[in-house]
């Protein structure tokens, strides 16, 4: 007995997913000169304020938030490490 197709055509297989790519690759990205602490804090606070209302259902909004916040956090950590002599 043959089962009829309910929806017409069969769905096409999805395209193969690209391999994950990290936001930061330490072998490629080198830190810039450290900023003054107040400037690094301002960058971090501005990034947080920019993305506090990001739509969690939007991949694009989350992508931009992740990249911006990653940059702000790395800038802040690099500045604090430099000030502490690490």
LOSEKOL-634377 format. One record per residue (C-alpha): x, y, z; residue number from 1; chain. Coordinates in Angstrom, 1 decimal, decimal comma, always signed. Each point is the difference from the previous one (the first is absolute). Example, Ala and Ser with C-alpha at 12.3 -4.5 7.8 and 13.67 -1.06 7.14 Angstrom:
{{+12,3 -4,5 +7,8} 1 A},
{{+1,4 +3,4 -0,7} 2 A},
//
This chain:
{{+0,0 +0,0 +0,0} 1 A},
{{+1,3 +3,4 -1,0} 2 A},
{{-0,2 +2,9 +2,5} 3 A},
{{-1,0 +3,3 -1,6} 4 A},
{{+2,2 +3,0 +0,5} 5 A},
{{-1,7 +2,5 +2,1} 6 A},
{{+2,0 +3,1 -0,9} 7 A},
{{+0,9 -0,6 -3,6} 8 A},
{{+3,8 +0,0 -0,5} 9 A},
{{+2,6 -1,3 +2,3} 10 A},
{{+2,1 +2,6 +1,7} 11 A},
{{+3,5 +0,5 -1,4} 12 A},
{{+2,9 -0,9 +2,2} 13 A},
{{+1,5 +3,0 +1,8} 14 A},
{{+3,3 +1,4 -1,3} 15 A},
{{+2,9 -1,2 +2,1} 16 A},
{{+0,8 +2,2 +2,9} 17 A},
{{+3,2 +2,0 +0,0} 18 A},
{{+2,4 -1,0 +2,8} 19 A},
{{-0,2 +2,2 +3,0} 20 A},
{{+2,4 +3,0 +0,0} 21 A},
{{+1,1 +1,6 +3,2} 22 A},
{{-0,5 +3,8 +0,6} 23 A},
{{+3,7 +0,3 +1,1} 24 A},
{{+3,0 -1,9 -1,3} 25 A},
{{+3,1 +0,9 +2,1} 26 A},
{{+2,3 -1,2 -2,8} 27 A},
{{-1,5 +2,6 -2,4} 28 A},
{{-1,3 +2,8 +2,2} 29 A},
{{+2,6 +1,9 +2,0} 30 A},
{{-1,1 +2,5 +2,7} 31 A},
{{+0,5 +3,7 -0,7} 32 A},
{{+1,7 +2,3 +2,3} 33 A},
{{-1,9 +0,2 +3,3} 34 A},
{{-2,3 +2,9 +0,5} 35 A},
{{-0,4 +2,1 +3,1} 36 A},
{{-2,3 -1,8 +2,5} 37 A},
{{-2,7 +2,6 -0,2} 38 A},
{{-0,2 -0,3 -3,8} 39 A},
{{-0,1 -3,8 +0,2} 40 A},
{{-2,8 +0,2 +2,6} 41 A},
{{-1,9 +2,5 -2,2} 42 A},
{{+0,3 -2,4 -3,0} 43 A},
{{-1,4 -2,9 +2,0} 44 A},
{{-2,8 +2,0 +1,5} 45 A},
{{-1,0 +1,4 -3,4} 46 A},
{{+0,0 -3,5 -1,5} 47 A},
{{-2,2 -1,2 +2,8} 48 A},
{{-2,4 +2,9 -0,4} 49 A},
{{-0,1 -0,5 -3,8} 50 A},
{{-1,1 -3,6 +0,2} 51 A},
{{-2,0 -0,2 +3,2} 52 A},
{{-3,2 +0,0 -2,1} 53 A},
{{+1,2 -2,5 -2,6} 54 A},
{{-2,7 -2,3 -1,3} 55 A},
{{+1,0 -3,5 +1,2} 56 A},
{{-2,0 -1,5 -2,9} 57 A},
{{+2,1 +1,8 -2,6} 58 A},
{{+3,2 -1,8 -1,1} 59 A},
{{+1,4 +3,2 -1,5} 60 A},
{{-0,6 +2,1 +3,1} 61 A},
{{+1,6 -2,7 +2,2} 62 A},
{{+2,9 -0,3 -2,4} 63 A},
{{+0,7 +3,7 +0,1} 64 A},
{{-0,4 +0,1 +3,8} 65 A},
{{+2,4 -2,9 +0,4} 66 A},
{{+2,7 +1,6 -2,2} 67 A},
{{-0,4 +3,4 +1,6} 68 A},
{{+0,0 -1,3 +3,6} 69 A},
{{+2,9 -2,3 -0,8} 70 A},
{{+2,1 +2,9 -1,2} 71 A},
{{-1,0 +2,2 +3,0} 72 A},
{{+0,8 -2,8 +2,5} 73 A},
{{+3,4 -0,8 -1,6} 74 A},
{{+0,9 +3,7 -0,1} 75 A},
{{-0,9 +0,3 +3,7} 76 A},
{{+1,9 -3,1 +1,1} 77 A},
{{+3,1 +1,0 -2,1} 78 A},
{{+0,0 +3,4 +1,7} 79 A},
{{-0,4 -1,4 +3,5} 80 A},
{{+2,7 -2,7 -0,6} 81 A},
{{+2,3 +2,8 -1,3} 82 A},
{{-0,6 +2,1 +3,1} 83 A},
{{+0,6 -2,9 +2,3} 84 A},
{{+3,2 -0,9 -1,8} 85 A},
{{-1,2 -3,5 -1,1} 86 A},
//
